[in-house]
């Protein structure tokens, strides 16, 4: 999941002069460590035979997001799947940074989830400087 600065989320990435790739990403291991190992998000719900796949995906995302929100991290709760894009608007960046800083205080520096938090904090710092948002581009 690549981390990019995005000036205007209504435009295609690269159309705003503030858009850029940060060189940072969220790895599968880091994402799993942060959400499943550290925050203890319950395993994804099972697919019910005959269920429309869109209903299954919506249920899975809702369960993940609700759990992470209840832990006190509503913006991070939107990173429910490493394969889905997530956009954070410019007015959300300071709060996203605060959520990452809060979690960073509990992490050993060598855990994969700690790298996720460092990368997100660095991206937030860059986005704040130029008044932009962040897009996490799913793999």
Secondary structure, DSSP 8 states (H G I E B T S, - for coil): -EEEEES-TTS-TTSSTT-EEEEEE--HHHHHIIIIIIS---------TT--HHHHHHHHHHHHHHHHHHTT-TTGGG---TTS-EEE-GGGHHHHHHHHHHHHTTS-TTSHHHHHHHHHHHHHHHHHHHT-EEEEE--
